[in-house]
């Protein structure tokens, strides 16, 4: 780090806090804006964008340009992402800072440096507030980091950015695969336009529909309203990893799922309590509110275990498993679990496994199996991509501190 120099953010960038949301006082035309919840580490969630009025003279002050860092003032102070023209005419609300680096500095390098600072607690000394923490504009400008030359900044950031771009690509592929799978499931088991004996869509081609009092809707003739307990058994087979202290288990836990949607590698001696065993055809469904959408699709691997906060559906075969995966991720099933959960508070509510398995779904085994065969390559590719993302994230996180302190150099 001999050629690195120390600068505070106020010297190397221009920053601005977003506009106050005031429906009575704000004037101008409506434009979309980012709020705190729209900003994630390294990315933006643009699904639930809101709009407010901006006047002509405010567009430059509150507008975003390619390369701007958007940084959370509160919530998780310092959480940020680089704006890359993700959507047109975007503005920012008061809960966010817009930081625009000056010539000679890399916005990507600065993003990764802030990410590291947040992870190692380096940013916390700049927060204000005894209970609810904030990163004010004044404090943000006082944050100091060491910077190499601009060329080195770009080289370092490009290594980390290449990993994140691959993760982003996998996420886009998974989003498209998930949308395709949901469309197919909806087409066959909600609209009932699965291929009939002549290869034509059943309902649209005049297939006979019969009212079902359990589901309170029409379903194809010969189908049943079937509870999940009649389609798949629940496995309570367990193991105590403490009895195998030196064995490394692939452990699906709620915290690991939240971070990676896959498993963590843990030695038996560190796990400490009974866990369910997991087999190749299992689906793991969370019984915790409000996360009933946590659904894990197991693959063929050794020494898989999971938290007892999951219900293990031990499906009879892979085709039915794929159908059941779509049921478990459907809005109807999530509503059933949410309404059936009990407990003293929302964060501690659980659905009883027996109640979960009473969920009724339209079912005919041969159609479910046929759908499952079509879903197989989509779902398995989603799982493969997610696991690749986990490994890529580990690589990025391993490189991050070494690149940012000059321990590893990039040619």
N, C-alpha and C positions, 0 to 999 in steps of 0.2 A: 504493500500500500504506500510505497515511498512517493509515488507521483500522484497520490490522491489528495484532494483538498477539501476542507470542511466549509459547508455553506448552510445557512438557514434558508428555509423555504421562502421566506419573505424576500430574500435577495435574488433568488433564481426563478421566481414565478410571480404571476399576478393572480390574486384570488378574490372571490366574490361569494357572498352568501346569497342564497336564492330569495325569491319574492315571498312576502307574507301573504297567506291565503285569507282574503277578506272579501266575501261576496258582495257586501254593501258598498265598499269603497273602490274595488278594482274596476277599471274601465278598459275599453279596447276590445279586440277580437279574441275569440277563444283559441287557445293553443294547448296541446298536451304538455304535461310537466311531470318530472320525476319527483317522487316523494322518497322518504327514507326507506320504506319497505320495497321500493323498486330496485334498490342497489344491493347487490350481493358482492362477495369477494370475486373480482375479476369478471363479473357479468351483470347484466341487467334483466330483471323480470318485467317485461312489458305487457303482461297479460291484463292487468287491472289498472291501466293508465287513467288518470283523471285529467280534466281540463279546467283552466281558469282564464280570466281575461288579462291580456297584456297589451299595453299601449305601444305605439310605433317606436317611441324612444327607448323602450325597455327591451327590445329584441336583442340588441347587442349585449346589454348588461347581463341578462338572464339566459341568453341563448347558449347553445353548446356547439363547439367546433370539434372536428376530428382531432383526437389527441388530448382533449381535456380530461383531467382527472376529476371524477365526481366523488366527493368524500362526505361521509355521514358526520353530521355535527353531534348527534345524539344517538340513542338506541344502542348501537355498538360503535362508539366514536372511533373514527379512523377507517372504518370499513369503506372500501373504495373500488372503483373499476374505471377503466379507460373507455371513454366514449369514442366509438368508431363509426359515426354516422348510422347508428342502429335504427333510427327512425327520423323522419323529417320534422323540422320546425320544433324540436324539443327544447323545453325550458326546464328550470329547476325551482323547487319550492324552498322556503326558508330553512328547512331541516338539513339542507345540503350545501356544501361548499363546492364551487367550481374553481379548480386550480389549473392555470395555463402556464406551462414552463416556458422560459425564455430560450433564445438561441444559445446553443452550446450544451444543452441538457436534454436527456432522453425521457419522454413521458413514460415509456415502458420500464426503463430502469427505475424511475422514481416509484412507480406502482409496486414493483417487487421489493423495493427498499422499505416502503410503508408496510407491506404485507409482513415482512420479517420483523419490523419494529413492533407491530401489533402482537405477533406471536411470542416474542421474547419479553414483552412487558415494557418495552422502551418508550412507547407512546404514553403510557399511563401518567407519567409525571406532568404531562401537559393538560390533563383533564381537570375540569373544575366541577364542584358539586360534591356534597357529602354522601348522598344516596344515589341520585340520578346523575350520571356522569355526562359531561359535554366537552367537546373540543371546539372552542371558540375560534373566530377568525384570527384574533390576536395570538392565541396559543399556537394555532396552526403555523403562522408565519415564523414563530420562534423555534419550531422543530429543526434540528440540525442533523445532517448526515454527511458522511464522507463520499466524495465523488471522484472517480477516475476521469480521464479525458473523455470527451464525447464519443470518440471512436470506440473506446473500451466499454463505455456505457451501452452503446448499441450492440456490441458483440456479446456482452454478458446477458443483456435482456433477450437477445435473439435465441439464445440457448433455452432459456426458460419459456419464452414465448412459443417456441416450436413444440414444446411438450404440451402447453396449454391449448395450442391450436389443434393438436391431435385429439385431446380430450373433448374440445368443442365439436370437432367433426363427429366423434363417436356419439356425443349427446344428440346432435342433429339427426344422425342415422337412427338412433334409438327412438327419437320422437316420431320420426316418419314410420318406423316399423310398428311402434305402439299404435299410432293412428290407423294404420292398415289393419292391424289385428282387431282393434276395437270396431272398425267399420265392418269387418267380416263377421265378427260375433254378433253385432247388432243386426246385420242383414239376415243372419240365419236364425237367431234365437230371440229377437225382439220384433222384427218385421215378419219373420217366418217365411222369408223368400229363399230358403235353402233349395238346392237343386232337387226337383222331383224325379220320378222314375224316367222321365224323358229328358232330363237335364234342364228343364225350365224352372223359373222361380215359382215355388209352391203356391203361396198365397196370391200373388199377382196373376197366376195362370188359372185361378179358380179352384185351388185346393180347398177341401172342406174344412171349415173352422168350427169349433165347438166351444160354447161358453164353459169356463171352469170356475166354480164358485170359490175355490181356495185362492186363486190368483185374481179373481174378479175381472177376468178378461177372456177373450177367445184365444184358444190355442189349436194347433192342428189336430185333426181327428186321429186318435190312436196315441196321442201324447198324454203325459201325466204331469200334475204338479207334484214334484218329488222333493222331499227334504234332503238336504246335503248328507244327512246321516245314512240315507239309503243309497247314496252314490259312492261315498268314500268313508272308510273308517278313520277314526282318530287314534293316533298312536301315543301311548304314554310310556313307551320303552325308554328307560333312562340309564344313565351311568354317572358315577361319582368320580370326576377327574382326579380328585385328591388321591384315589387309590392307584393312580398311574402318574406319579409326580414328574417323571422325566419324559413322558409322551407329549408331543406337540399336537394339540387339537386345532382343527378348523372350527372356530367358535362364532356362530351367528348370535350376536347380542343386539339389543335395541340401540345402544350408543354407536356400535360399529355400523349397524344398518343405516342410521341417520347420516353417518359420514360417508359411507361407501356403497351401501346396498349389497354388501357381500360380507365375508367372514374376516375375523382377525386370527392370527396365529398365536396361541397361548399354551404355555406348559401347564400340565395338569395341576401342579402344586400351587399355581397362582389363581386358579379359577374358583375353588373353594366351596362349591355346592353342587347338588345334583343338577344334571342337564339332560334334556331329551336327546336321544340319538337321532340322526338324520340319515335317511336312505335316498337312493337315486330318484325315486318317483315321488318324493315328498314335496308338499307345498307348506310353507310356514306362514301362518296368518296371525298377526298381532291381535291380542285380546284387550289391548290398552286403548282407552279413549285419550285424545282424539286422533289416534293414529291407526285406525283400522285399515287404512290403505297401505300399511306396511305389509307387503306380501313378497316372500322370497321363494324363488324357483330353484330347487336344489338340482345339482348336477352330480354325475358319478365321480365321487372322490372318497378317499379313506378318512376315517377319524373325524367325521362331521358331527357336531353337536350344536344345540341351540338353547337359548334361554327358555325357561318355563313360562315366560310371558308370551310365547308363541303357542298356537295350537297347531299340532302337526297333522296335516291331512296326508295319510298314507294311501295314495291313490293306486287303483288296481293295475293300470298300465299308462304308458306315456301319452297315448291319444286322449284318454279321459282326463289325465293330468292337465293337458293343455287347455281343454275346455274349462276345467275347474279353475285354472289360473285366471281366465277371463271372468268367471263368475266372481271370484274373490276380489277382483279389481273393479267390479261394476258398481255404479252409483247405488243401485238397488240394494246390494249386499251391505255396502257401507252404511246406508241409512238404517237397515235392519239392526246392525250391530250398535250403532249410535243410540237408537231408541231403546235398545234392550240393556244397555250398560247400566250398572249400579255402582254406587260409591258415594263418599261424603263430598267430593268435589270433582269438577270436570277433569282435573289433572290426575286423579286417582281412580277414575271410573274404569271398570272392566266389564266385559261381557262374559258371562258364563259359557264355557265351551259347549255345554249341552244346548243352551239357548241359541248359540251361534249356529249349531248344526241343524236347527229346526227351520232354517231359512228354506223356503220353497222356491224352486225354479222350474220352468218348463223343461221337460226332459224326455228324450228318446235316445237310447244308448247308441244305436247305429249312426244317428245323425251327429251326436256329440263326438263320437270317435272319428267320423269323417271330417268334421271341423277341426278336431285336434290334429289330424295328420297335416292339414293345410297350415295350421298355426305353428307346427313344430319348428321349421327353419327360422321363422321370424322371432319366436320367443327365445330360442337358443342363441341366436345371434345377438339379441339384446343382452342376454346374460354374459356372453363372451366379451362384448364391448364394455360392459360395466366393470368387469374384472380387469380388463386391460386398463381402464381408466384408473382403477385403484393402484395398479402397479406404476402407472405413469405419474400419478400424484405423489406416490412415495419417492420416486426418483427426483421429481421436481423439488420436493420438500427437503430431500437430502442435499441436493446441490445448492439450494437457496442460500443458506448461511455461508457456505464456503466461497461462493461466487461474490457475495456481498461484502465479505471482509478481505478479499484478495488472496485467500488461501489457495484457491484454484484460479488459474488464469485462462483466458480464451484467446487463441491466436486468430 
